[in-house]
Each structure stands twice: as C-alpha cells, then as structure tokens.
Amino acid sequence: MSIRDIIEGKKQWRAHTARVKALPPDYRIVYKEMQTYLFKVGPLDLPDGPLLPGIVDFFEEGAAAGKGVLELIGTDVAAFCDDLIKDSRTRADALRESIGSRPGPAEK
C-alpha cells in the first residue's frame, strides 16, 4: 500500500464520517452502535467495502422521508446487522478456519 493509497483512504473515511455527523441524532446513535457491532463481528472487508456507506445512504433516504430510524431497521439492531452480513465471510469465519486448520494435541 502506497502513501497515496493511505491518504486517499483517509480522505474517504473523513468524508464518510462527515456524512454520519450530518444525520439526525437518533440515526447517528444507531449508526454508531451498528458500526461498533460490525467491526467486532462483521465482514473482513468492512473498512474498505460498500456496507458502511450503504447504511449511510439508507439512513439518509429514511431521514429525508421523515421516518424514524427504528421504523427502518426495527428494534433489534444486532439482528438487522446480522441479516446484512449473513452471506459475507466474517471475522468469526476466518477464526474458525484458522483454528480448524491447526493440528490438535493428538495430531502433533
């Protein structure tokens, strides 16, 4: 990764966070909770992938339509996030694969 890639990535992240800050307060709170949850269990390509910007797009549209954030996603934020990443390779999948590929004590 070159220095230009790093700088471009930072610019994109700053633009993304500016969009999040422009959301109504209830949307911002839910987005932050979703972001925290997804960084713990989410897809491996989360920082560079389309998921987080897609959530902001979805929230911007909902806010523009005058809907509350819980009207859009329901009351179970974790279940909504799990549904978003159900077909993605997650950190848990990678961990399971790495543990499964290690020889056990009986195999050594």
C-alpha positions as CSV (number, residue, x, y, z in Angstrom):
1,M,0.0,0.0,0.0
2,S,1.5,3.3,-1.0
3,I,1.3,6.6,0.8
4,R,-1.2,7.9,-1.8
5,D,-3.5,5.0,-1.1
6,I,-3.3,5.7,2.6
7,I,-4.0,9.4,2.1
8,E,-6.9,8.6,-0.3
9,G,-8.3,6.2,2.3
10,K,-8.2,8.8,5.0
11,K,-10.0,11.3,2.7
12,Q,-12.7,8.8,2.0
13,W,-13.1,7.9,5.7
14,R,-13.3,11.6,6.7
15,A,-16.0,12.2,4.0
16,H,-17.9,9.2,5.3
17,T,-17.7,10.4,8.9
18,A,-18.9,13.9,7.8
19,R,-22.0,12.2,6.3
20,V,-22.6,10.4,9.5
21,K,-22.4,13.6,11.5
22,A,-25.0,15.2,9.3
23,L,-27.5,12.5,10.1
24,P,-30.3,13.3,12.7
25,P,-29.2,12.4,16.3
26,D,-31.3,9.2,16.5
27,Y,-29.8,7.9,13.3
28,R,-26.3,8.8,14.4
29,I,-26.7,6.9,17.6
30,V,-27.9,3.8,15.9
31,Y,-25.3,4.0,13.2
32,K,-22.5,4.2,15.8
33,E,-23.9,1.1,17.6
34,M,-24.1,-0.7,14.2
35,Q,-20.6,0.3,13.3
36,T,-19.3,-0.9,16.7
37,Y,-21.1,-4.3,16.3
38,L,-20.0,-4.7,12.7
39,F,-16.3,-4.0,13.5
40,K,-16.5,-6.8,16.1
41,V,-18.3,-9.5,14.1
42,G,-18.7,-8.1,10.6
43,P,-17.2,-8.9,7.2
44,L,-13.5,-8.9,6.7
45,D,-13.7,-6.1,4.0
46,L,-15.8,-3.8,6.3
47,P,-13.4,-0.8,6.3
48,D,-13.0,-0.8,2.5
49,G,-16.3,-2.4,1.5
50,P,-19.6,-0.9,0.5
51,L,-21.5,-1.9,3.6
52,L,-21.0,1.2,5.8
53,P,-21.5,3.7,3.0
54,G,-24.6,1.8,2.0
55,I,-26.0,2.0,5.6
56,V,-25.4,5.8,5.5
57,D,-27.2,6.0,2.1
58,F,-30.1,4.1,3.5
59,F,-30.3,6.3,6.6
60,E,-30.1,9.5,4.6
61,E,-33.0,8.3,2.5
62,G,-35.0,7.4,5.6
63,A,-34.3,10.7,7.3
64,A,-35.3,12.6,4.1
65,A,-38.6,10.7,4.1
66,G,-39.2,11.7,7.7
67,K,-39.1,8.2,9.1
68,G,-37.6,7.3,12.5
69,V,-34.6,5.1,12.4
70,L,-36.3,2.2,14.2
71,E,-39.1,2.3,11.6
72,L,-36.4,1.4,9.1
73,I,-34.5,-1.2,10.9
74,G,-36.7,-2.5,13.7
75,T,-35.9,-2.6,17.4
76,D,-33.3,-5.3,17.2
77,V,-30.2,-3.6,15.8
78,A,-28.0,-6.7,16.1
79,A,-30.4,-8.8,14.2
80,F,-30.6,-6.2,11.4
81,C,-26.8,-6.2,11.2
82,D,-26.7,-10.0,11.2
83,D,-29.1,-10.0,8.3
84,L,-26.9,-7.5,6.4
85,I,-23.8,-9.7,6.7
86,K,-25.4,-13.2,6.5
87,D,-23.8,-14.0,3.1
88,S,-20.4,-12.4,3.9
89,R,-17.2,-14.0,5.2
90,T,-16.9,-12.7,8.7
91,R,-14.1,-12.5,11.3
92,A,-15.7,-15.4,13.1
93,D,-15.5,-17.5,9.9
94,A,-11.8,-16.6,9.5
95,L,-11.1,-17.5,13.1
96,R,-13.0,-20.9,12.8
97,E,-11.0,-21.7,9.7
98,S,-7.7,-20.8,11.3
99,I,-8.5,-22.9,14.4
100,G,-9.7,-25.8,12.2
101,S,-6.5,-25.8,10.2
102,R,-4.2,-26.1,13.2
103,P,-3.1,-29.6,14.3
104,G,-4.7,-30.7,17.6
105,P,-2.7,-32.1,20.5
106,A,-3.3,-35.7,19.3
107,E,-2.1,-34.9,15.8
108,K,1.3,-33.5,16.9
